[in-house]
Amino acid sequence: MTRLLALLLLAAAMFARAEDVLYLYNWNNYISEQTAARFERWCGCTLKQDYYSDNEEMLAKLEAGAAGYDVLVPTGNAVQTLIRKDELRPIEKERLPHFSNLNPAFVGAWYDAENRYAVPYASTVTLLGYNATRLEELGLPTETWALIFEPRYLAKLKGRVTVLNSHRELIGAALRYLGFSIQDTDPGHWRQARDLILRAKPYWAAFSNSTYIKELAIGNIWVAHGYSSDMFRAREDAKAARRPFRIGFSIPKEGAVLAVDNFVIHKSSRRPDLAHRFIDFMLNGENAADVSNLIGAGNPNAAAVPYIRPEIAGERAIFPTSADMPRLEMLRDLEPHQRRLMSRLWTEIKVK
């Protein structure tokens, strides 16, 4: 009987360990293998990750019925969507002793004014990356959206420009260049943005959300509309390969998109206890610095700054200054009729 009891207790313990799994639905390369392993050792659990390439993909998968994820990492406007759809569990702040590490500038954002559901994790700016050597030779500007929209510049760059394959991002850049807010929902302004894009489209090489990193780093393209973390990676890859050119990136003077990605707990989470432990672990300054050192992301965690490599922390396009912030805007959720119109305009852009 004693032996049987011991076997039962051992089986129960093994089952409990098997159940200590945290399911994270995340952007690719957003947590280093070392930090993930450190979390597993610290919590005595297993971290399993699935990945998505943009918020729309993540939302579509959830809409299709995906369940069982504990933690998601949506951008602000996607947080707004998830809250509206009642998809999230409230955050229990008493379980997050490191919440106070956050920079006050990122607390109480418009999409979750009381941080009831979202804990800021990383930030990016959508900007221009470019082959600084080639653009200097051509005498082209590097701090204006005109570089990807104006034929007088594009004529020198034909086939060497990529733009994001994202209707919100690309139309947002066009709106800013036209002097409108990224959050503008006037259908007439959207159509002006469409027309601007269609005028420039014949000069572009591709719509790309990922391949532009490599193409910029090896010199196949000279200008890319993309994310600050990607431009940092392209620059570092070009340096490591000793390419005979320099990669630069800048925030266009007209303004750009600021994105803040957040940890949230999905309503279908089976382990909200592990979810809170994971979020608090990532709020520790040294752990929070991981995303900046790994991919060059901005960081809303004030306690992380001492652990971030100086060349990253001092990069203005990754950590915008107070002078830059008024020109940066976050994308917001759209009403159903607005999404339908945006989708129609995007279809026109892609097929023409």
Summary of the structure (lengths in Angstrom):
residues: 352
radius of gyration: 22.0
end to end distance: 77.2
largest distance: 87.0
contacts: 1163
relative contact order: 0.18
helix: 49%
strand: 18%
